[in-house]
Amino acid sequence: MALWLVRAGRQGQLEHSFLDDERIYLNWGGIDADLSQFKSREEVKDLLRARLPDAADGKIVNGAGQIWAFVSKMQTGDWVVLPSKMKPAIHVGEIVGGYKFEPSANRPGQFRKVQWIETDIPRSNFDQELLYSFGAFMTVCQISRNDVEARVRADDLIDELLRLYGELDEDIRAEIPLKRTWALTLTDSED
């Protein structure tokens, strides 16, 4: 299991689509091809060189690495963090589907289905070291520094949320969405 950082565009322009569609989109370089047919990172580099003939080699290598990670390295069950550009918040989700390509005029065609565990977690709930990890400048990257994956998964707030929610009667869980429970838990834990 891995923890991935994804971004919803330079200005966060796709953030609402990521959240509303329950997907993470590959929005690097405007690539409109089904990348599931590619067998290696080198093939992705060749595609980028053909599509971006004036790009520096460093940009090609960097882009190919991010694209290859999105297409081939991310796995169902991995977690993603999406730092918001709209507000001081972090969204956390679990990848629940493999790479898909569906051409669209409105959104990038490459995506993975995500179940958002929670959205709008205040940045202040994460220690500075985690925020530094979430601040990587790439669009897609695996976060592994300082055991960040285990720390996010083991975060007391998430564990407590899941424990408390699981203890509720089924009728109550049906009436109180998980997001509302999260907000109540955060309020209680900040006192």
C-alpha positions in Angstrom: 0.0 0.0 0.0 1.3 3.5 -0.9 0.3 7.1 -0.3 0.2 9.3 -3.4 0.0 13.1 -3.8 -2.2 14.3 -6.7 -2.9 17.8 -7.8 -6.1 19.1 -9.5 -4.4 21.5 -11.9 -2.0 24.4 -11.4 -4.7 26.6 -10.0 -6.9 23.8 -8.6 -9.3 24.2 -11.5 -10.2 20.5 -11.5 -10.7 20.1 -7.7 -14.5 20.1 -7.8 -14.4 17.5 -10.6 -12.0 15.3 -8.6 -14.3 15.5 -5.6 -17.7 15.4 -7.3 -16.8 12.7 -9.8 -15.0 10.6 -7.1 -12.0 10.4 -9.5 -8.5 11.5 -9.7 -7.6 12.7 -13.2 -4.3 12.7 -14.9 -4.1 16.3 -16.1 -0.4 16.5 -17.0 0.4 17.6 -20.5 -3.0 17.3 -22.2 -2.3 13.7 -23.2 -5.4 12.3 -24.9 -4.4 8.7 -25.5 -5.2 5.4 -23.8 -2.0 4.8 -21.8 -2.9 1.3 -20.7 -1.4 0.0 -23.9 2.0 1.3 -23.0 4.4 -1.3 -21.6 7.2 0.9 -20.3 8.1 4.3 -19.1 10.3 4.6 -22.2 7.1 4.4 -24.4 5.6 7.2 -22.4 8.7 9.3 -23.0 8.5 8.6 -26.7 4.8 9.8 -26.7 5.7 13.0 -24.8 8.6 13.7 -27.2 6.2 13.3 -30.1 3.6 15.6 -28.5 6.0 18.1 -27.0 8.9 18.3 -29.5 10.3 21.6 -28.0 10.2 20.4 -24.4 13.5 20.0 -22.5 14.6 16.4 -21.8 14.1 17.1 -18.0 10.5 17.9 -18.6 10.0 14.8 -20.6 11.6 12.5 -18.0 9.7 14.2 -15.2 6.4 14.0 -17.0 6.9 10.4 -18.1 7.6 9.4 -14.5 4.4 11.0 -13.2 2.3 9.6 -16.0 3.8 6.1 -15.6 3.2 6.3 -11.8 -0.5 7.2 -12.4 -1.0 4.5 -15.0 1.0 1.6 -13.7 2.2 2.1 -10.1 -0.9 3.3 -8.3 -2.9 0.4 -7.1 -6.4 -0.2 -5.7 -6.2 0.3 -2.0 -3.5 2.9 -2.1 -4.4 6.3 -0.5 -4.2 9.7 -2.1 -4.0 13.2 -0.7 -5.2 16.1 -2.7 -4.1 19.5 -1.2 -6.8 22.1 -1.9 -6.0 25.2 -3.8 -9.4 26.7 -2.9 -9.0 26.7 0.9 -6.5 25.6 3.6 -7.6 21.9 3.5 -6.5 18.5 2.5 -8.7 15.8 0.9 -7.9 12.1 1.6 -9.1 9.2 -0.5 -8.6 5.6 -1.3 -8.1 4.4 -4.9 -10.9 1.9 -5.7 -10.4 1.4 -9.4 -7.7 0.8 -12.0 -6.5 3.2 -14.7 -9.3 4.1 -17.2 -9.4 6.1 -20.3 -12.6 7.7 -21.5 -12.2 10.7 -23.9 -14.1 13.7 -22.8 -14.4 17.3 -23.9 -15.0 18.5 -20.4 -12.4 16.6 -18.3 -9.1 14.8 -18.8 -9.7 11.3 -20.2 -7.3 9.4 -17.9 -8.6 8.7 -14.4 -8.9 6.4 -11.5 -11.9 6.0 -9.3 -11.5 7.2 -5.7 -13.6 6.9 -2.6 -13.0 10.1 -0.6 -12.4 9.1 3.0 -12.8 12.7 4.0 -12.6 16.1 2.3 -11.9 19.5 3.7 -9.6 18.3 6.6 -8.1 21.5 7.9 -4.3 21.8 7.2 -3.9 22.7 10.9 -4.8 19.1 11.7 -1.5 17.9 10.1 1.9 18.5 11.6 4.3 20.6 9.7 6.4 17.7 8.5 3.4 16.1 6.8 2.5 19.4 5.2 6.0 19.6 3.8 5.5 16.2 2.2 2.2 17.3 0.8 3.9 20.4 -0.6 5.9 18.5 -3.3 5.7 20.5 -6.5 4.9 17.5 -8.8 1.3 16.8 -10.0 1.6 13.1 -9.2 4.1 11.5 -6.8 4.4 8.8 -4.2 5.0 10.2 -0.7 7.3 8.0 1.3 9.6 10.4 3.2 9.5 10.2 7.1 7.1 7.2 7.1 4.3 9.6 6.0 2.1 6.9 4.7 1.9 5.1 8.0 1.5 8.3 9.9 -1.5 9.5 7.7 -3.1 6.0 7.9 -2.5 5.8 11.7 -3.5 9.4 12.3 -5.5 9.5 15.6 -8.2 11.6 14.0 -8.9 9.1 11.2 -8.7 6.1 13.5 -11.0 7.7 16.1 -13.4 8.7 13.4 -13.7 5.2 12.0 -13.9 3.6 15.5 -16.6 6.0 16.6 -18.6 5.7 13.4 -18.4 1.9 13.6 -19.8 1.9 17.1 -22.9 3.9 16.1 -26.2 2.0 15.6 -26.9 1.2 11.9 -30.0 3.5 11.9 -27.9 6.4 13.2 -25.2 5.8 10.6 -27.8 5.9 7.9 -29.0 9.3 9.1 -25.5 10.9 9.8 -23.2 10.9 6.9 -19.5 10.1 7.6 -18.5 13.6 6.7 -20.7 15.1 9.4 -19.4 12.6 11.9 -15.8 13.7 10.9 -16.7 17.4 11.6 -18.2 16.5 15.0 -15.1 14.5 15.8 -12.8 17.3 14.9 -14.7 19.8 17.0 -14.6 17.4 20.0 -10.9 16.7 19.6 -9.9 20.3 19.4 -11.3 21.1 22.9 
